[in-house]
Amino acid sequence: MAYYHDLGGTRHSFADLRGVMAAASPHRSGDVLAGVAAASAEQRVAARLVLADLPLASFLADLVIPYEADEVTRLIIDSHDENAFAAIAHLTVGGLRDWLLSNAADGGVISALAPGLTPEMVAAVTKIMRNQDLIAVARKIRVITRFRGTIGLPGRLSVRLQPNHPTDDPAGIAAAILDGLLLGSGDAVIGINPAGDSVAAAHTLLRLLDDLRQAYAIPTQSCVLTHVTNTLKLIEAGAPVDLCFQSIGGTEGTNSGFGIDLALLTEAQAATLALGRGTIGHDVMYFETGQGSALSAGAHHGVDQQTLEARAYGVARAFRPLLVNSVVGFIGPEYLYDGKQILRAALEDHCCGKLLGLPMGLDICYTNHAEADQNDMDGILTLAGVAGVNFIMGVPGADDIMLGYQSTSFHDALYLRDVLGLRPAPEFEAWLLASGITDMAGRLTTSPTSLALPALLDG
C-alpha cells in the first residue's frame, strides 16, 4: 500500500509502510548505509505526518516483513492480544502519543496495554516523539523481575557487574568482581563475556562465580554470556547455570546469523527453568540487542534499524526475561555515528522496550572510532536514569579490556544513584549493609567488616 503527503508544494510518496517508517526515523548512519533513510529533512517531516495519521490497526494488516517469510513476524502477529488492544484500537499513532503523555495513562494502565501493542506500533509512536517524550513515557512504566533479587522497583537502580578479562584469567576476574562489590555493583547480575567459546572454560567461570556467591551469601545471579547451545551443554554437564544468555535480533535471518531460532530459545528456557535455582522468582533469560545487528547480518529486509530493534523486543518478551540489555553504541559509528545518535537510540530502545513490557537496561557505550566520548556517555547515563532504566553496566574504569569498548563504571553507577536518590535492589542493599560495605544511609564505608578479602582473591 502506497502512502503520500503534500508538504510545501511537494508530494512526498512512500511505496509502503516500511518506507514511511524508515523515512520518519531521526537521521542515523545505519539507515543511510542501508539506503532507507529520508532523502531530506522535509521528506522526514512528511513521513512523520503520514505516520501520525495512521490508525494503529494498520500495523496488523500492513506488515513490514511478510508473515509467511519470517518467524518473528509470525510470533508478533500470533501472540497479539486483541482484548488488550481493544482499549486503543480506535487511535492513530499520533493519538497514541498524546494518550501516553496524558495523565490518564499511568504506569499500570500502560503495562496492562503492553500485550496489545506490536513492536511496529511502539516503534512508530516513538518516531514522532521528542527526547523528553521518550523519557516521560518510559519513566511511568515499571517492569519488575525476580530471581535472587528484585530488579526494577521504583527508586532502584541495579548494575550488571561486568568483570571481563582478555584471557579469562580467574584471578583477574575475581579482582574485578571484588572492585565492583566494594563499590556497590552486582545486583542485576555478575556477568562475564568469555574471551573464547570453550565450554570447559565457561564451566570454570560459572563455578568461580557460584562459589563466590555462596561463600559470601550474595543475593544476586551469575551468568557467562556464551552462546545458548553452549549453555545447554553446560546444563547437561551439571554446571551451576543461573541465567541463560543470548543475543537476539528482530528478523528470522538475523537470529539465524546468531545461530538461533525461536525453537532453540524455547528449549533453552525450559532447560534453565528446570534447574530451579531462583529463590524469589524464576525469570531466567538474559537477552542483549543493538540497533544495526540486522543490517550487519544482511537480514534487514529494507526496514529501518530502530523498527528492527523493537521487533527484537517482540522476541524477548515471549520468554519472560530477567534482563534485556540494549548495547546501544557497541556496533560502531557505521550504525550510530556520534554521541547525539547514540543518545537518541538509547532513549528509543528504552522506551520501546518498556512499552512492550520488558525489563530494560542499557549498556551506555561507544567504540573508540565513534564520534563520541565519556562526556556523551555522562549525558546519556543521566537521562537514562531519569527515564527509569532498570540497570546499567559496571565495568572497571569504564574500559572493557576484553571487548575493547568504552562503557560505564562502578563509579558512574554511584554517581547516578547519588544524584537521583536511587538505591540497589532491596535484597542486595541489605547484603551491602550487613557486609559493612555501606552504612544505614546507603553510603560506602571505608572498612567492610564481613568480606575476607584475601580469601576472595585467593579463591
GUNUFI-233537 format. One record per residue (C-alpha): x, z, y; residue in three letters; residue number from 0. Coordinates in nm, 2 decimals, padded with zeros to 4 digits, always signed. Layout:
GUNUFI-233537
       xx       zz       yy   rest    nr
        X        Z        Y    ALA   NUM
...
This chain:
GUNUFI-233537
       xx       zz       yy   rest    nr
   +00.00   +00.00   +00.00    MET     0
   +00.14   -00.10   +00.34    ALA     1
   +00.13   +00.12   +00.65    TYR     2
   +00.19   +00.04   +01.02    TYR     3
   +00.17   +00.19   +01.36    HIS     4
   +00.18   +00.03   +01.70    ASP     5
   +00.41   +00.20   +01.94    LEU     6
   +00.53   +00.08   +02.28    GLY     7
   +00.40   -00.26   +02.22    GLY     8
   +00.58   -00.30   +01.89    THR     9
   +00.42   -00.29   +01.55    ARG    10
   +00.62   -00.09   +01.30    HIS    11
   +00.54   -00.18   +00.94    SER    12
   +00.63   +00.01   +00.62    PHE    13
   +00.59   -00.16   +00.29    ALA    14
   +00.49   +00.16   +00.10    ASP    15
   +00.48   +00.54   +00.11    LEU    16
   +00.84   +00.55   +00.02    ARG    17
   +00.93   +00.36   +00.33    GLY    18
   +00.72   +00.58   +00.55    VAL    19
   +00.87   +00.90   +00.41    MET    20
   +01.23   +00.77   +00.44    ALA    21
   +01.18   +00.64   +00.80    ALA    22
   +01.02   +00.97   +00.90    ALA    23
   +01.32   +01.17   +00.80    SER    24
   +01.57   +01.30   +01.06    PRO    25
   +01.88   +01.09   +01.07    HIS    26
   +02.13   +01.17   +00.80    ARG    27
   +02.42   +00.98   +00.65    SER    28
   +02.29   +00.98   +00.29    GLY    29
   +01.98   +00.79   +00.38    ASP    30
   +02.19   +00.54   +00.58    VAL    31
   +02.42   +00.50   +00.28    LEU    32
   +02.11   +00.43   +00.06    ALA    33
   +01.97   +00.18   +00.31    GLY    34
   +01.64   +00.36   +00.36    VAL    35
   +01.69   +00.53   +00.70    ALA    36
   +01.49   +00.44   +01.00    ALA    37
   +01.64   +00.14   +01.20    ALA    38
   +01.58   +00.32   +01.53    SER    39
   +01.46   +00.64   +01.69    ALA    40
   +01.14   +00.45   +01.78    GLU    41
   +01.07   +00.35   +01.42    GLN    42
   +01.13   +00.71   +01.32    ARG    43
   +00.87   +00.83   +01.56    VAL    44
   +00.62   +00.56   +01.44    ALA    45
   +00.68   +00.67   +01.08    ALA    46
   +00.61   +01.03   +01.17    ARG    47
   +00.29   +00.93   +01.34    LEU    48
   +00.18   +00.74   +01.03    VAL    49
   +00.27   +01.04   +00.82    LEU    50
   +00.09   +01.29   +01.03    ALA    51
   -00.24   +01.10   +00.99    ASP    52
   -00.21   +01.06   +00.61    LEU    53
   -00.46   +01.26   +00.40    PRO    54
   -00.29   +01.49   +00.16    LEU    55
   -00.49   +01.33   -00.12    ALA    56
   -00.29   +01.01   -00.06    SER    57
   +00.01   +01.17   -00.23    PHE    58
   -00.19   +01.20   -00.56    LEU    59
   -00.26   +00.83   -00.57    ALA    60
   +00.03   +00.66   -00.39    ASP    61
   +00.33   +00.78   -00.59    LEU    62
   +00.68   +00.73   -00.46    VAL    63
   +00.81   +00.68   -00.82    ILE    64
   +00.57   +00.53   -01.07    PRO    65
   +00.41   +00.77   -01.32    TYR    66
   +00.50   +00.56   -01.62    GLU    67
   +00.86   +00.52   -01.51    ALA    68
   +00.97   +00.88   -01.46    ASP    69
   +00.90   +01.21   -01.64    GLU    70
   +00.95   +01.41   -01.32    VAL    71
   +00.66   +01.22   -01.17    THR    72
   +00.45   +01.29   -01.48    ARG    73
   +00.54   +01.66   -01.46    LEU    74
   +00.43   +01.67   -01.09    ILE    75
   +00.10   +01.50   -01.15    ILE    76
   +00.01   +01.65   -01.48    ASP    77
   +00.08   +02.01   -01.36    SER    78
   -00.10   +01.97   -01.02    HIS    79
   -00.37   +02.24   -00.98    ASP    80
   -00.68   +02.08   -00.84    GLU    81
   -00.85   +02.42   -00.78    ASN    82
   -00.57   +02.54   -00.56    ALA    83
   -00.56   +02.21   -00.38    PHE    84
   -00.93   +02.22   -00.30    ALA    85
   -00.88   +02.46   -00.01    ALA    86
   -00.67   +02.20   +00.18    ILE    87
   -00.78   +01.87   +00.02    ALA    88
   -00.96   +01.77   +00.35    HIS    89
   -00.64   +01.80   +00.56    LEU    90
   -00.40   +01.54   +00.67    THR    91
   -00.02   +01.60   +00.67    VAL    92
   -00.04   +01.69   +01.04    GLY    93
   -00.34   +01.92   +00.98    GLY    94
   -00.14   +02.10   +00.71    LEU    95
   +00.14   +02.16   +00.95    ARG    96
   -00.10   +02.30   +01.21    ASP    97
   -00.26   +02.52   +00.95    TRP    98
   +00.07   +02.65   +00.81    LEU    99
   +00.18   +02.76   +01.16    LEU   100
   -00.16   +02.93   +01.23    SER   101
   -00.23   +03.30   +01.20    ASN   102
   -00.48   +03.21   +00.92    ALA   103
   -00.20   +03.11   +00.69    ALA   104
   -00.03   +03.43   +00.59    ASP   105
   +00.23   +03.45   +00.31    GLY   106
   -00.03   +03.55   +00.04    GLY   107
   -00.26   +03.26   +00.13    VAL   108
   +00.02   +03.01   +00.13    ILE   109
   +00.16   +03.14   -00.20    SER   110
   -00.18   +03.10   -00.36    ALA   111
   -00.18   +02.74   -00.25    LEU   112
   +00.16   +02.65   -00.40    ALA   113
   +00.03   +02.51   -00.73    PRO   114
   -00.19   +02.27   -00.54    GLY   115
   +00.10   +02.13   -00.34    LEU   116
   +00.31   +01.85   -00.47    THR   117
   +00.68   +01.81   -00.37    PRO   118
   +00.60   +01.50   -00.18    GLU   119
   +00.33   +01.68   +00.02    MET   120
   +00.57   +01.96   +00.13    VAL   121
   +00.85   +01.70   +00.20    ALA   122
   +00.61   +01.51   +00.42    ALA   123
   +00.49   +01.81   +00.62    VAL   124
   +00.85   +01.93   +00.68    THR   125
   +00.95   +01.59   +00.81    LYS   126
   +00.71   +01.64   +01.11    ILE   127
   +00.83   +02.00   +01.17    MET   128
   +01.09   +02.12   +01.42    ARG   129
   +01.36   +02.36   +01.30    ASN   130
   +01.17   +02.65   +01.44    GLN   131
   +00.86   +02.54   +01.25    ASP   132
   +01.06   +02.54   +00.92    LEU   133
   +01.18   +02.89   +01.00    ILE   134
   +00.84   +03.03   +01.10    ALA   135
   +00.66   +02.89   +00.79    VAL   136
   +00.93   +02.99   +00.54    ALA   137
   +00.95   +03.34   +00.68    ARG   138
   +00.59   +03.41   +00.60    LYS   139
   +00.65   +03.34   +00.23    ILE   140
   +00.80   +03.60   -00.01    ARG   141
   +00.88   +03.49   -00.37    VAL   142
   +00.98   +03.78   -00.58    ILE   143
   +01.16   +03.76   -00.92    THR   144
   +01.30   +04.01   -01.16    ARG   145
   +01.55   +04.05   -01.44    PHE   146
   +01.75   +04.37   -01.40    ARG   147
   +01.68   +04.39   -01.03    GLY   148
   +01.41   +04.28   -00.79    THR   149
   +01.50   +03.98   -00.57    ILE   150
   +01.31   +03.86   -00.27    GLY   151
   +01.13   +04.17   -00.14    LEU   152
   +01.06   +04.18   +00.23    PRO   153
   +01.36   +04.33   +00.42    GLY   154
   +01.60   +04.25   +00.15    ARG   155
   +01.89   +04.00   +00.12    LEU   156
   +02.07   +03.95   -00.21    SER   157
   +02.41   +03.80   -00.27    VAL   158
   +02.55   +03.59   -00.56    ARG   159
   +02.90   +03.73   -00.62    LEU   160
   +03.10   +03.41   -00.69    GLN   161
   +03.44   +03.51   -00.83    PRO   162
   +03.57   +03.17   -00.93    ASN   163
   +03.93   +03.11   -01.04    HIS   164
   +04.12   +02.78   -01.08    PRO   165
   +04.24   +02.88   -01.43    THR   166
   +03.95   +03.11   -01.53    ASP   167
   +04.21   +03.39   -01.54    ASP   168
   +04.02   +03.71   -01.63    PRO   169
   +04.24   +03.94   -01.41    ALA   170
   +04.19   +03.71   -01.11    GLY   171
   +03.81   +03.70   -01.17    ILE   172
   +03.80   +04.08   -01.21    ALA   173
   +03.98   +04.13   -00.88    ALA   174
   +03.73   +03.91   -00.70    ALA   175
   +03.44   +04.09   -00.86    ILE   176
   +03.59   +04.43   -00.75    LEU   177
   +03.63   +04.29   -00.40    ASP   178
   +03.26   +04.18   -00.39    GLY   179
   +03.12   +04.50   -00.54    LEU   180
   +03.31   +04.72   -00.30    LEU   181
   +03.16   +04.51   -00.02    LEU   182
   +02.80   +04.54   -00.15    GLY   183
   +02.76   +04.20   -00.31    SER   184
   +02.64   +04.10   -00.65    GLY   185
   +02.27   +04.19   -00.67    ASP   186
   +02.15   +03.84   -00.71    ALA   187
   +02.39   +03.76   -00.99    VAL   188
   +02.76   +03.77   -01.07    ILE   189
   +02.80   +03.41   -01.14    GLY   190
   +03.12   +03.22   -01.24    ILE   191
   +03.17   +02.85   -01.22    ASN   192
   +03.41   +02.79   -01.50    PRO   193
   +03.71   +02.57   -01.44    ALA   194
   +03.66   +02.38   -01.77    GLY   195
   +03.39   +02.31   -02.03    ASP   196
   +03.53   +02.52   -02.31    SER   197
   +03.26   +02.72   -02.49    VAL   198
   +03.52   +02.97   -02.61    ALA   199
   +03.64   +03.03   -02.25    ALA   200
   +03.28   +03.07   -02.13    ALA   201
   +03.22   +03.32   -02.41    HIS   202
   +03.53   +03.52   -02.30    THR   203
   +03.40   +03.53   -01.94    LEU   204
   +03.05   +03.63   -02.04    LEU   205
   +03.19   +03.92   -02.25    ARG   206
   +03.41   +04.02   -01.95    LEU   207
   +03.10   +04.03   -01.72    LEU   208
   +02.88   +04.21   -01.97    ASP   209
   +03.15   +04.47   -02.05    ASP   210
   +03.19   +04.53   -01.68    LEU   211
   +02.82   +04.56   -01.62    ARG   212
   +02.77   +04.81   -01.90    GLN   213
   +03.08   +05.01   -01.82    ALA   214
   +02.96   +05.08   -01.46    TYR   215
   +02.58   +05.06   -01.53    ALA   216
   +02.54   +04.79   -01.26    ILE   217
   +02.18   +04.68   -01.23    PRO   218
   +02.24   +04.31   -01.20    THR   219
   +02.27   +04.00   -01.41    GLN   220
   +02.56   +03.77   -01.50    SER   221
   +02.59   +03.40   -01.56    CYS   222
   +02.86   +03.15   -01.64    VAL   223
   +02.74   +02.83   -01.48    LEU   224
   +02.82   +02.60   -01.77    THR   225
   +02.61   +02.31   -01.90    HIS   226
   +02.28   +02.40   -02.06    VAL   227
   +02.40   +02.26   -02.40    THR   228
   +02.70   +02.50   -02.39    ASN   229
   +02.46   +02.79   -02.31    THR   230
   +02.26   +02.71   -02.62    LEU   231
   +02.59   +02.71   -02.82    LYS   232
   +02.68   +03.04   -02.66    LEU   233
   +02.34   +03.19   -02.76    ILE   234
   +02.39   +03.07   -03.11    GLU   235
   +02.73   +03.24   -03.12    ALA   236
   +02.59   +03.57   -03.01    GLY   237
   +02.73   +03.57   -02.65    ALA   238
   +02.57   +03.81   -02.40    PRO   239
   +02.38   +03.55   -02.21    VAL   240
   +02.16   +03.68   -01.93    ASP   241
   +02.07   +03.37   -01.74    LEU   242
   +02.06   +03.00   -01.83    CYS   243
   +02.21   +02.78   -01.56    PHE   244
   +02.16   +02.41   -01.49    GLN   245
   +02.20   +02.16   -01.21    SER   246
   +01.88   +01.96   -01.17    ILE   247
   +01.76   +01.66   -00.97    GLY   248
   +01.43   +01.50   -00.86    GLY   249
   +01.42   +01.20   -01.09    THR   250
   +01.45   +01.14   -01.46    GLU   251
   +01.76   +00.93   -01.40    GLY   252
   +01.93   +01.20   -01.20    THR   253
   +01.87   +01.45   -01.47    ASN   254
   +01.98   +01.21   -01.74    SER   255
   +02.31   +01.18   -01.54    GLY   256
   +02.33   +01.56   -01.56    PHE   257
   +02.28   +01.53   -01.94    GLY   258
   +01.94   +01.69   -01.95    ILE   259
   +01.57   +01.62   -01.97    ASP   260
   +01.26   +01.84   -01.95    LEU   261
   +01.25   +01.90   -02.32    ALA   262
   +01.61   +02.03   -02.32    LEU   263
   +01.53   +02.27   -02.04    LEU   264
   +01.22   +02.39   -02.23    THR   265
   +01.44   +02.46   -02.54    GLU   266
   +01.70   +02.64   -02.33    ALA   267
   +01.44   +02.86   -02.15    GLN   268
   +01.28   +02.96   -02.48    ALA   269
   +01.62   +03.05   -02.64    ALA   270
   +01.72   +03.26   -02.34    THR   271
   +01.39   +03.44   -02.32    LEU   272
   +01.42   +03.52   -02.69    ALA   273
   +01.73   +03.73   -02.62    LEU   274
   +01.51   +03.98   -02.43    GLY   275
   +01.79   +04.10   -02.21    ARG   276
   +01.59   +04.16   -01.90    GLY   277
   +01.49   +04.52   -01.83    THR   278
   +01.23   +04.49   -01.55    ILE   279
   +01.15   +04.12   -01.57    GLY   280
   +01.20   +03.81   -01.77    HIS   281
   +01.29   +03.54   -01.52    ASP   282
   +01.59   +03.38   -01.69    VAL   283
   +01.66   +03.04   -01.54    MET   284
   +01.91   +02.97   -01.26    TYR   285
   +01.89   +02.62   -01.10    PHE   286
   +02.11   +02.46   -00.85    GLU   287
   +02.03   +02.15   -00.65    THR   288
   +02.15   +01.95   -00.35    GLY   289
   +02.04   +01.66   -00.13    GLN   290
   +02.22   +01.34   -00.23    GLY   291
   +02.25   +01.40   -00.61    SER   292
   +02.01   +01.12   -00.69    ALA   293
   +02.20   +00.87   -00.48    LEU   294
   +02.52   +00.98   -00.64    SER   295
   +02.37   +00.92   -00.98    ALA   296
   +02.23   +00.57   -00.88    GLY   297
   +01.88   +00.70   -00.95    ALA   298
   +01.71   +00.74   -00.62    HIS   299
   +01.45   +00.46   -00.65    HIS   300
   +01.47   +00.38   -00.28    GLY   301
   +01.34   +00.73   -00.20    VAL   302
   +01.50   +00.94   +00.08    ASP   303
   +01.72   +01.23   -00.03    GLN   304
   +01.50   +01.51   +00.12    GLN   305
   +01.19   +01.40   -00.08    THR   306
   +01.40   +01.37   -00.39    LEU   307
   +01.53   +01.73   -00.33    GLU   308
   +01.18   +01.85   -00.31    ALA   309
   +01.10   +01.68   -00.64    ARG   310
   +01.39   +01.87   -00.79    ALA   311
   +01.20   +02.18   -00.69    TYR   312
   +00.90   +02.04   -00.88    GLY   313
   +01.12   +02.05   -01.19    VAL   314
   +01.24   +02.41   -01.11    ALA   315
   +00.90   +02.57   -01.07    ARG   316
   +00.79   +02.46   -01.42    ALA   317
   +01.04   +02.70   -01.56    PHE   318
   +00.98   +03.02   -01.36    ARG   319
   +01.34   +03.07   -01.24    PRO   320
   +01.50   +03.39   -01.12    LEU   321
   +01.71   +03.19   -00.87    LEU   322
   +01.71   +02.85   -00.71    VAL   323
   +02.01   +02.76   -00.50    ASN   324
   +02.04   +02.46   -00.27    SER   325
   +02.41   +02.40   -00.25    VAL   326
   +02.34   +02.24   +00.08    VAL   327
   +02.67   +02.09   +00.21    GLY   328
   +02.86   +02.06   -00.12    PHE   329
   +02.84   +01.69   -00.20    ILE   330
   +03.00   +01.59   +00.12    GLY   331
   +02.97   +01.40   +00.45    PRO   332
   +02.85   +01.08   +00.28    GLU   333
   +02.52   +01.26   +00.24    TYR   334
   +02.52   +01.52   +00.52    LEU   335
   +02.77   +01.42   +00.78    TYR   336
   +02.81   +01.72   +01.01    ASP   337
   +02.70   +02.07   +01.09    GLY   338
   +02.38   +01.95   +01.25    LYS   339
   +02.27   +01.76   +00.94    GLN   340
   +02.37   +02.04   +00.71    ILE   341
   +02.17   +02.29   +00.92    LEU   342
   +01.86   +02.07   +00.91    ARG   343
   +01.89   +02.01   +00.54    ALA   344
   +01.93   +02.39   +00.47    ALA   345
   +01.61   +02.47   +00.66    LEU   346
   +01.42   +02.19   +00.50    GLU   347
   +01.53   +02.28   +00.15    ASP   348
   +01.45   +02.65   +00.20    HIS   349
   +01.10   +02.58   +00.35    CYS   350
   +01.01   +02.32   +00.08    CYS   351
   +01.12   +02.55   -00.20    GLY   352
   +00.92   +02.85   -00.06    LYS   353
   +00.61   +02.63   -00.01    LEU   354
   +00.63   +02.53   -00.38    LEU   355
   +00.66   +02.90   -00.48    GLY   356
   +01.03   +02.91   -00.56    LEU   357
   +01.28   +03.20   -00.51    PRO   358
   +01.51   +03.01   -00.27    MET   359
   +01.87   +03.08   -00.20    GLY   360
   +02.13   +02.88   -00.01    LEU   361
   +02.49   +02.81   -00.06    ASP   362
   +02.57   +02.76   +00.31    ILE   363
   +02.88   +02.54   +00.27    CYS   364
   +03.08   +02.23   +00.36    TYR   365
   +03.36   +02.03   +00.22    THR   366
   +03.69   +02.01   +00.41    ASN   367
   +03.63   +01.64   +00.51    HIS   368
   +03.29   +01.70   +00.67    ALA   369
   +03.25   +01.73   +01.05    GLU   370
   +03.17   +02.10   +01.02    ALA   371
   +03.34   +02.43   +01.05    ASP   372
   +03.28   +02.80   +00.99    GLN   373
   +03.10   +02.84   +01.32    ASN   374
   +02.84   +02.59   +01.20    ASP   375
   +02.80   +02.80   +00.89    MET   376
   +02.76   +03.11   +01.10    ASP   377
   +02.46   +02.95   +01.28    GLY   378
   +02.31   +02.83   +00.95    ILE   379
   +02.36   +03.17   +00.79    LEU   380
   +02.19   +03.35   +01.08    THR   381
   +01.89   +03.11   +01.09    LEU   382
   +01.85   +03.12   +00.71    ALA   383
   +01.84   +03.50   +00.73    GLY   384
   +01.57   +03.48   +01.00    VAL   385
   +01.38   +03.24   +00.77    ALA   386
   +01.38   +03.50   +00.49    GLY   387
   +01.62   +03.34   +00.24    VAL   388
   +01.63   +03.53   -00.09    ASN   389
   +02.00   +03.52   -00.14    PHE   390
   +02.33   +03.36   -00.02    ILE   391
   +02.68   +03.32   -00.17    MET   392
   +02.95   +03.58   -00.15    GLY   393
   +03.29   +03.41   -00.20    VAL   394
   +03.62   +03.59   -00.13    PRO   395
   +03.73   +03.48   +00.22    GLY   396
   +03.45   +03.22   +00.21    ALA   397
   +03.70   +02.99   +00.05    ASP   398
   +03.63   +02.89   -00.31    ASP   399
   +03.98   +02.83   -00.46    ILE   400
   +03.85   +02.66   -00.77    MET   401
   +03.58   +02.43   -00.64    LEU   402
   +03.77   +02.36   -00.32    GLY   403
   +03.50   +02.40   -00.06    TYR   404
   +03.40   +02.65   +00.22    GLN   405
   +03.11   +02.88   +00.18    SER   406
   +03.01   +03.23   +00.30    THR   407
   +03.20   +03.55   +00.23    SER   408
   +03.12   +03.91   +00.13    PHE   409
   +03.17   +04.00   +00.50    HIS   410
   +02.93   +03.73   +00.61    ASP   411
   +02.66   +03.90   +00.39    ALA   412
   +02.74   +04.23   +00.55    LEU   413
   +02.70   +04.08   +00.89    TYR   414
   +02.37   +03.93   +00.81    LEU   415
   +02.23   +04.25   +00.66    ARG   416
   +02.35   +04.44   +00.96    ASP   417
   +02.22   +04.22   +01.24    VAL   418
   +01.88   +04.16   +01.08    LEU   419
   +01.83   +04.51   +00.93    GLY   420
   +01.83   +04.38   +00.57    LEU   421
   +01.93   +04.57   +00.25    ARG   422
   +02.03   +04.47   -00.10    PRO   423
   +01.78   +04.47   -00.39    ALA   424
   +01.65   +04.82   -00.44    PRO   425
   +01.80   +04.88   -00.78    GLU   426
   +02.14   +04.76   -00.67    PHE   427
   +02.11   +04.96   -00.34    GLU   428
   +02.06   +05.28   -00.54    ALA   429
   +02.37   +05.20   -00.76    TRP   430
   +02.58   +05.14   -00.44    LEU   431
   +02.47   +05.48   -00.32    LEU   432
   +02.53   +05.66   -00.65    ALA   433
   +02.88   +05.49   -00.68    SER   434
   +02.98   +05.61   -00.33    GLY   435
   +03.02   +05.25   -00.21    ILE   436
   +02.75   +05.30   +00.06    THR   437
   +02.61   +05.61   +00.23    ASP   438
   +02.25   +05.71   +00.28    MET   439
   +02.22   +05.48   +00.58    ALA   440
   +02.35   +05.18   +00.37    GLY   441
   +02.69   +05.17   +00.55    ARG   442
   +03.00   +05.11   +00.35    LEU   443
   +03.22   +05.42   +00.28    THR   444
   +03.59   +05.43   +00.26    THR   445
   +03.62   +05.61   -00.07    SER   446
   +03.40   +05.51   -00.36    PRO   447
   +03.37   +05.81   -00.60    THR   448
   +03.24   +05.67   -00.92    SER   449
   +03.44   +05.35   -00.98    LEU   450
   +03.75   +05.38   -01.19    ALA   451
   +03.93   +05.10   -01.00    LEU   452
   +04.25   +05.07   -01.20    PRO   453
   +04.04   +05.06   -01.52    ALA   454
   +03.83   +04.78   -01.38    LEU   455
   +04.13   +04.56   -01.31    LEU   456
   +04.30   +04.65   -01.64    ASP   457
   +03.98   +04.57   -01.83    GLY   458
